[in-house]
Amino acid sequence: MSDALIASPEPATGTPGAMIVIISGPSGVGKDTIIRWLKGREATPQRHFVVTYKTRTPRQGEIEGVDYQFVSVEQFRELMDTARLLEASEVHGHWSGTPRDQVVAALAAGQDAILKIDVQGAEKVKALVPDALRIFVAPPSEEAREERITGRGTETQAELTRRRRDAQVEMRHRSEYDHVVVNETGQARESADKIDHIIAREHARHPGRRISL
């Protein structure tokens, strides 16, 4: 995996209490299901689930503008060149990036910006925003993760091989996160509960903190 540096635009400061929450984890760990549970809940402050850019083609069932924003490599490079991304990384052979405007707008509105990004992106955002909260979602076992990713049937054999290799790298970064949540098989709702509690505790500890970008 490789990465890219993003140019720094004019700084922006969010509303007191609003946070950046990063959720990471290897392929097949169940992040998307957990996010769906989180999206269906009322939260104070409100949450904005940032829709990242991807250069890969949509999978069956993925909705443009809801799951991801799908763009060409040329469009993605333009986003990088014009400093419209908070971070950008090449993940599993495709580029992925976090739109800066969504994060800035959420924080300005007093909303938590929820970023579902890989460990590379998480490291870059943490470097830019040391107060960002990082949560790593881990599988109960490698066997369980493997069953989930092969069972969804959305990757070729070559893609599965690459994702297995990348997962080994990602798992080595779990100790760098503020919290680790093990997503037991069939318990995505309970994992979402744990993440809810983690976010609530962080708000209680730092009610007046301002996030600057």
C-alpha positions as CSV (number, residue, x, y, z in Angstrom):
1,M,0.0,0.0,0.0
2,S,1.1,3.6,-0.7
3,D,0.0,7.0,0.3
4,A,-0.1,10.7,-0.8
5,L,0.5,14.0,0.8
6,I,-2.4,16.5,0.7
7,A,-1.8,20.2,0.4
8,S,-2.8,22.3,3.5
9,P,-5.7,24.8,2.8
10,E,-6.7,27.6,5.2
11,P,-7.3,26.3,8.7
12,A,-10.8,25.8,10.0
13,T,-12.1,25.4,13.6
14,G,-15.1,23.5,14.6
15,T,-17.9,24.1,17.2
16,P,-16.9,23.2,20.8
17,G,-17.5,19.5,21.6
18,A,-17.8,18.3,18.0
19,M,-15.3,15.5,17.2
20,I,-13.7,13.6,14.5
21,V,-14.3,9.8,15.0
22,I,-12.2,7.4,13.0
23,I,-13.4,3.8,12.6
24,S,-10.9,1.4,11.0
25,G,-10.4,-2.3,10.6
26,P,-9.5,-5.0,8.1
27,S,-11.7,-6.2,5.2
28,G,-14.4,-8.6,6.4
29,V,-14.5,-7.3,9.9
30,G,-18.0,-5.9,9.6
31,K,-17.5,-2.2,9.6
32,D,-20.3,-1.5,7.1
33,T,-22.8,-3.4,9.2
34,I,-21.8,-1.5,12.4
35,I,-22.0,1.8,10.5
36,R,-25.5,1.0,9.4
37,W,-26.5,0.4,13.0
38,L,-24.9,3.7,14.1
39,K,-26.7,5.6,11.3
40,G,-30.1,4.4,12.5
41,R,-29.6,5.9,16.0
42,E,-30.3,9.3,17.4
43,A,-27.2,10.8,18.8
44,T,-26.3,14.0,20.7
45,P,-24.5,15.7,19.2
46,Q,-25.7,14.7,15.8
47,R,-23.4,12.7,13.5
48,H,-22.3,13.2,9.9
49,F,-21.1,10.0,8.3
50,V,-18.5,11.2,5.8
51,V,-18.9,9.7,2.3
52,T,-15.4,9.0,1.0
53,Y,-14.1,9.0,-2.6
54,K,-13.2,5.7,-4.2
55,T,-11.6,5.0,-7.6
56,R,-12.9,1.4,-7.8
57,T,-16.1,0.5,-9.5
58,P,-19.2,0.1,-7.3
59,R,-20.1,-3.4,-5.9
60,Q,-23.6,-4.8,-6.2
61,G,-25.9,-3.0,-3.8
62,E,-23.6,0.0,-3.3
63,I,-25.2,3.4,-3.9
64,E,-23.4,6.4,-5.3
65,G,-23.3,9.2,-2.8
66,V,-24.5,7.0,0.1
67,D,-21.9,4.3,0.4
68,Y,-19.1,6.1,-1.5
69,Q,-18.5,8.7,-4.1
70,F,-17.1,6.8,-7.1
71,V,-14.6,8.8,-9.3
72,S,-12.0,8.1,-11.9
73,V,-8.3,8.2,-11.1
74,E,-8.0,11.5,-13.0
75,Q,-10.8,13.0,-11.0
76,F,-9.2,11.8,-7.8
77,R,-5.9,13.4,-8.6
78,E,-7.6,16.6,-9.3
79,L,-9.2,16.4,-5.8
80,M,-5.7,16.0,-4.4
81,D,-4.2,18.7,-6.4
82,T,-6.9,21.2,-5.3
83,A,-6.5,20.3,-1.6
84,R,-10.1,19.0,-1.4
85,L,-9.1,15.9,0.5
86,L,-8.2,15.6,4.1
87,E,-6.2,12.5,3.4
88,A,-5.7,10.1,0.5
89,S,-4.3,6.6,0.4
90,E,-4.0,3.7,-2.1
91,V,-5.8,0.8,-0.5
92,H,-6.2,-2.7,-2.0
93,G,-5.0,-1.3,-5.3
94,H,-7.5,1.6,-5.5
95,W,-7.4,5.2,-4.3
96,S,-9.5,6.3,-1.3
97,G,-9.8,9.8,0.1
98,T,-11.7,11.8,2.7
99,P,-13.5,14.9,1.5
100,R,-12.3,17.8,3.6
101,D,-15.5,19.9,3.0
102,Q,-17.7,17.4,4.6
103,V,-15.6,17.2,7.7
104,V,-15.3,21.0,8.0
105,A,-19.0,21.5,7.5
106,A,-19.9,18.8,10.1
107,L,-17.6,20.2,12.8
108,A,-18.8,23.8,12.1
109,A,-22.4,22.6,12.6
110,G,-21.5,21.0,15.9
111,Q,-21.8,17.4,14.5
112,D,-19.4,14.6,15.0
113,A,-17.6,13.7,11.7
114,I,-17.5,9.9,11.5
115,L,-14.8,8.6,9.2
116,K,-14.7,5.0,8.0
117,I,-11.1,4.9,6.7
118,D,-8.2,2.5,6.6
119,V,-5.2,2.6,8.9
120,Q,-3.1,4.7,6.5
121,G,-5.8,7.4,6.4
122,A,-6.3,7.2,10.2
123,E,-2.6,7.8,10.8
124,K,-2.7,10.9,8.5
125,V,-5.8,12.3,10.1
126,K,-4.4,11.7,13.6
127,A,-1.2,13.6,12.5
128,L,-3.3,16.6,11.3
129,V,-5.8,16.4,14.2
130,P,-4.2,14.9,17.3
131,D,-7.6,15.0,19.2
132,A,-9.3,12.7,16.7
133,L,-10.8,9.6,18.3
134,R,-9.6,6.4,16.7
135,I,-11.5,3.1,17.1
136,F,-10.3,-0.1,15.6
137,V,-12.8,-2.9,14.8
138,A,-11.1,-6.3,15.1
139,P,-12.5,-9.7,14.1
140,P,-12.9,-12.4,16.8
141,S,-10.4,-14.5,14.9
142,E,-8.7,-14.6,11.6
143,E,-10.9,-17.6,10.6
144,A,-14.0,-15.6,11.2
145,R,-12.7,-12.6,9.2
146,E,-11.8,-15.0,6.3
147,E,-15.3,-16.6,6.3
148,R,-16.9,-13.2,6.1
149,I,-14.8,-11.8,3.3
150,T,-15.0,-15.0,1.1
151,G,-18.7,-15.4,1.9
152,R,-19.7,-12.0,0.5
153,G,-18.4,-13.0,-3.0
154,T,-17.5,-9.5,-4.2
155,E,-13.8,-10.0,-4.8
156,T,-11.8,-11.9,-7.3
157,Q,-9.2,-14.4,-6.1
158,A,-6.4,-11.9,-6.7
159,E,-8.3,-9.3,-4.7
160,L,-8.8,-11.7,-1.9
161,T,-5.1,-12.5,-1.7
162,R,-4.3,-8.8,-1.6
163,R,-6.8,-8.1,1.1
164,R,-5.5,-11.0,3.2
165,R,-2.0,-9.5,3.0
166,D,-3.3,-6.0,3.7
167,A,-5.3,-7.3,6.7
168,Q,-2.1,-8.7,8.3
169,V,-0.6,-5.2,8.1
170,E,-3.7,-3.5,9.4
171,M,-4.0,-5.8,12.4
172,R,-0.5,-4.8,13.5
173,H,-1.6,-1.2,13.9
174,R,-4.5,-2.0,16.3
175,S,-2.4,-1.1,19.4
176,E,-2.0,2.5,18.0
177,Y,-5.7,3.1,18.4
178,D,-7.5,4.7,21.3
179,H,-9.9,1.8,21.6
180,V,-10.3,-1.7,20.1
181,V,-13.8,-3.2,19.6
182,V,-13.9,-6.9,18.8
183,N,-16.9,-7.5,16.5
184,E,-18.1,-11.0,17.4
185,T,-19.9,-12.9,14.7
186,G,-23.6,-11.9,14.6
187,Q,-23.1,-9.1,17.1
188,A,-22.7,-6.0,15.0
189,R,-25.5,-4.3,17.0
190,E,-23.6,-4.9,20.2
191,S,-20.4,-3.6,18.6
192,A,-22.3,-0.4,17.6
193,D,-23.4,-0.1,21.3
194,K,-19.8,-0.2,22.4
195,I,-18.8,2.4,19.9
196,D,-21.7,4.6,21.1
197,H,-20.5,4.3,24.7
198,I,-16.9,5.1,23.7
199,I,-18.0,8.3,21.8
200,A,-20.2,9.4,24.7
201,R,-17.4,9.0,27.2
202,E,-15.1,11.0,25.1
203,H,-17.7,13.8,24.9
204,A,-18.1,13.7,28.7
205,R,-14.4,14.0,29.2
206,H,-13.9,16.9,26.7
207,P,-17.2,18.8,26.4
208,G,-15.6,22.1,25.3
209,R,-12.8,20.8,23.0
210,R,-12.5,22.5,19.6
211,I,-11.2,20.5,16.6
212,S,-9.0,22.5,14.2
213,L,-8.1,21.5,10.7
